[in-house]
């Protein structure tokens, strides 16, 4: 037995034992993909295990995140900070080897994966980012950015809509540094793949602009490494390598769905290891370790050569080098300047104000890039005079994602993960549902991405209930770690920018289609608290009207009517989540506990009730509305001074 086959046998044995020890995991893919991923790690993967943030490293995404036991074992064998003890703690509480890969938890893991298809789209985003960097900073003789993005995926990944949207976009953009390692074993949890899917993957990918390589024996190391070498030579297209593998190879259940989520009992494990000629438990022989360390040394040497090349680049191209460093410079953004320069747009819709604010942010931040799901003229989330990113123009800062909301959110996550990019995506609020899985993964990974969701209430009008968001803002606020900003003007909007980028947290902006008239006494600084007193009549008011976004003017106008009988304070609350973070004394000052408190918003979200005093009520929308003029629709929904005043007075009477 040669040393390469011996290494693959130990990889299989350790991975299988990792799963058996946990009595949980996915044995099928772990064994079926072992030869393929060992060939990738040993011969092709450019990394520096001693510096996993090395800029010019290859990016690797395990989209089929259930193959984590195999992934962790490879990381351990190839010098990453994953020990054999960590493998023994696979899937245990707070271990470095969780059930699916988690960003910032396990050394070497580039992105959290698990929901199938998301990783494919993340990889497309990383490949876009590499292309941007390559175009901006490479010059003759100096390939400062020159690496590949690899993504391991399975049959399940490629059935997901998010993956199909993403690979279609990748083909259109001709991302030739993107390589999909497709584990085609024709088996899913429910049974043979053909009970639900009979796609000709090769023809489909060729049709959308991909280079296709098929490896009939995906369990052959030599066949796998040759195919990856071929894929790296592509100059104009992304490549998918279809590895025909056998799920659970070497076990009694190989080739069947029953091995997918199985683990071997001690008797089965012993027999399996004997077949592989492996006697030890959680052990890597010295000759196997030496083979893997040769790859580790190669990666470290590549990094050192890159550092030397970068030093020469700094001398021969000083201005370009200066721009290169500036791209990653997290200098203090002058938000006050943005506020000042867009103040002239006060009184417009917040989608229009955001359009001008993005341009101001882009002026200060060369790393800003983003786009929309084919709604740029409507959401207005694009950067003026910045060009459109395409296969022919890779300096563009505006990405046309097409009508692909699922992929857009995950692709933007991938760009953000690449290295210090500032990213955004945008569509109508009603269509944010398509993006929820990507938004949830974004929140888990704490990625500073801005989502601009426009047409944020029934005021969108004539398009009818399918386009009039009511429950969407509540769904977005329900995502743990996600922050929603619903600004009433330009000051509160820019406060949301600062919160996102300063705290490195994702922020969703709920923006209006309709104009919002000028509001006195709004504050950029106070909006950073999530909520603040906009109009104060008393430190112990009878009534506090709380509103967000386009409903703030309604609250102010209603207060004028109520002030004939009561003392009324008005509070603007652009972000419930940020307000929750404030100290108790501040929250009690803004929302006195003894006042009747009404939260006013064109939604059915009840999250505000968490932060409001005990004596509080929601004034919202409880049913889908009708198609019609936006102002009339809102009027019929009760969002007018007369109806709101009556509601408040009735609540006061009920208390008395």
C-alpha positions, 0 to 999 in steps of 0.5 A: 500500500502506498503512503497516499492510500494509507493516508486516505485509509487513516482519514476514513478511519478517524472520521468514522471513529469521530462519528461513532464516538459521538453516536451522531453524524453523517457517515455516508458522505464522510466516506464517499468524499474522502479520496476527493477531499484528500486529493484537494487538500494534499495537492491543490489547496493553497493555505497557511495553517499558521496564518489562516487570514493569509489574504491570498489563500484559497477559499474553501466552502463546505456547502454540504456542511453535514460532512463536517467530521471529514472536514475536521479530520482533514484540518487536523491532519493538515496542521490546523488548530484542530487536535485529535482531542477536538475530534473526540469532542465532536458534536459535544457542547461548546466544542471546537468541532460542532455538528456543522461548521461554524465561522469563528469557532473552528480554525480554518473554517471560512463560513458557517454552513448547514442549510444546503445550497447556502454555501454554494452561493457564499462561494459565488460571493467569495469568487466575486470578491476575488475578481474585484480585488484581482482587477483593482490591484494586479498589474503586470508581473505582480499577481497580488490576488491570484487564488481559487474559491472551491466549494464542496457540494452534494446532490442536496445542495444542487437541488436547492433553489438558492444554489441554482440561482447562484450558479446561474449568476456565476455563469453569467459573470464568468467567474473562472476562479470558482470550482465546485467539487460535486459529490455525485452519489445519487442518494439522498435521505429519502432514497435514490436521487431519481425519485425526486430529481432526474436533472442532467447536471452536466448539460444544465451547467454547460447551458448556463456557462460552466465548464464541466469535468466528469470523474467516473471514479470519484473514489480514485485519488489519482482521478480526482487530483487530475480533474482538479488540476484541469479545472484550475486551468479554466480562463473564462468559465467557472468549473464544476467537477462531477465526482461519481462516488459511492456513499458510505463506501466500504461499509455494509450499507454502501450505496444506500440511503440508510448510511447517510446519517448512520454511525458504526457501532463498536463491532462494525467500526472494528471490522471497518478499520480492519478492512482499512488496515488501521489498528489504532484509535484516533491516531495519525502515523508519522509517515502519514503526518509527514506527507500532510506536513509537506503540503503544510510547508508548501503553503507556508512557503507560498505565503512567504513568497507572496509577502516578498512579492508584495514588498516589491510591489510596494516599491515599484507601484507605490500609489497602487500599494497605497490604494491596496492598503486603504481598501482594508483600512478600517479608518473612522468613517465621518458619519457627520459628513454624510448627514450634512451632505444629504440634509438637502434631501430631507422630506423625500422618501427614505429610499431616495435619501438612502440612494444619496447616502450610499453615494456619500458612504462610497466616497469614503469607503472604496470597499463598498459593493452591493446590488439589488434583485432587479429592482434598482430603479425602484429601491434606488439602492445603487451607487451613482457613477460607480459602474455595474459589475459584470464579466466585462467590467469588474471594477463596477460597484453595483451588482445586478443579481437578477430576480434572485433574492435567495441567492443575493443574500447568500452571495453578499454574505460570501463577499462580506466574508472575503476580507473587509468588504462593506456590502449591501443588498436590496429588494422590496420589503415584501420579498425579504421572505425569500432571503430569510435563510441567508439573513439568519446565517448572516446574523449567526456569523455577525457579518456587517451587511446592510439590507435596504428593504423598500416599499415597507408598508401598505402605503405601497398601495396599488400593487395590492396585498401581495406587495404590501408588507405587514408581517415582514418587519416582525419576521426580520426583528425575530431573527436573533442577532439581526437589527432593524432600523426603520428611520423617519429621516436622513439622520436616523438612516445614517445612525443605522449605517454607523451602528452596522459598521461600528459594531460589525452587526447586520442591519436591515433598513425598512425604507419608505416608497412615499415621501416623509415630510420634514420632522423637527428635532430628530437627532443622529446622535440620539438615534444611536440609542434606538429610541429617544424623546422627539417631543417632550411635554412632561417628565411624567406624561399621561400618554407616550406615543411611540412610532417608527419610520413613516408613522412618526409624523402621524404620532406628532399630529395625533399628539397635537389633538391629545394635548388639548386634554392630556400631557403627551410625549412623542418618541421616535423608535428607529430600532427596537433592538438597539433600544433594548441594549440601553441602560435601564435608567435611560429606557425608563426616562424615554418610556415612563412606566406610569404613562399610557404608551401606544406603539404606532406602526404599519405592521402587526409586529408585537416585539415593541411590547417587550420594551414598552412599559406594562401599560402599553398597546400596539396600534398596527395592521391586523389584516391584509389590505386592498389594492388602491392609492397608498394614502387611501389604503393607510387611511382605511387601515385606521392610520389617520389622526382621527382614528388614532386619537379615538383609539388612545382616548378609548384606552384612557377611558378603559383605564378610568 
